[in-house]
Amino acid sequence: MMPPPAPPLLEPPVRLALIGCGQIGRLHAQRLAADPRAQIVACADPNLAAARAVRDDLARDAAVFDDLDALVDRTTPAAAIVCTPTHLHFEQVQALRARGLPVLCEKPLADNRERIATLIANAAAGPLLALAYQRRYWATFRTLRREVASGRWGPVHAVTTHSAERWQQTIAGTWRNDPQFNPGGFIGDAGSHKIDMVFFVTGLGPREVFARSDRRSSQVEIVTTISGLLDGDVALSMSFIGCAQHWREDFHVHCAAADLLLRDGAVWVAQNNRLEKLEPLEPESDPDAAFLDSLTSAAPNTAPASCALPVWDFTQAVLASARTGRVVACPPSVDKS
């Protein structure tokens, strides 16, 4: 069977619709406003004041709507960016792609496995669907991936990550503190980026996990610790502290001949108890620039829809383990992109 023809390239400036104008939507709008290849022509949010604020600050000529259907019926965007709460993603992505629009969607891709699998299957044909896993575009993580893939440090023996953030202190009264809309709490929201990086950097999938989790008086999980195995019996240890008083991230890949470390925003290589900065780094980018790269110059989709499923499956295995106090096997669903 012949592969489907490549979609036609879009001429810049690409006319974009921004769906969701909260904090994350504004971040996307700021990036797009600074990129001459982009033009925001429409903003939609049930809170019209939020949509108008984005328009006034960053997209003066954009039309404003409180309803997605009205936006697509009354404007002519060439692509869309979805920045709404997770439980809205599935229907919105489906509706936009049904109208022929390429979509960049914030993570998580959808709020249950069936919907994620449906979107992945649909993405095999039709317009582009990309996920806003921004760490896939950071120079640091792209460099770690390059070094692991090179093989010059030998096979991976273990992976350890630590994530701490003042997250619980910010979620009261928001959808992030509602398990119906944010399953997994801190690990399901902010933690999903770090989980994706384990698979992206190492190219390995998870085999099993044992986890403990605590909601710390919130409605969703706040503190989660994980011990597990990746393919090839590679040891995995992850900690997610969503009630910390400072932001901290460490990401370590322990290979046979060296440790590759992301610490304090720099990439280090450690051998014989000596640390040296690893340079040069890969180029830096972000989801919006990469989305425009794909639309205007056919650049590869670095965060395809398929990368959503392993993150979902791993997170669900972690939550099941924390609930039952047992080791839980992970389904073999890891995307190798």
Buried (B, 14 or more C-beta within 10 A) or exposed (E): EEEEEEBEEBEBBBBBBBBBBBEBBBBBBBBBBEBEBBBBBBBBBBEBEBBBBBBEEBBEEBBBBBEBEEBBEEBEBBBBBBBBBBBBBBEBBBBBBEEEBBBBBBBBBBBBBEBBBBBBEBBEEBBBBBBBBBBBBBBBBBBBBBBBEEEEBEEBBBBBBBBBBEBBEEBEEEBBBBBEBBBBBBBBBBBBBBBBBBBBBBBBBBBBBBBEBBBBEBBBBBBBBBBBBBBEEBBBBBBBBBBBEEEEBBBBBBBEEBBBBBBEEEBBBBEEEEEEEBEEBBEEBBBBBBBBBBBBEEBEBBBBBBBBBBBBBBBBBBBBBBEEEEBBEBBEBBBEB
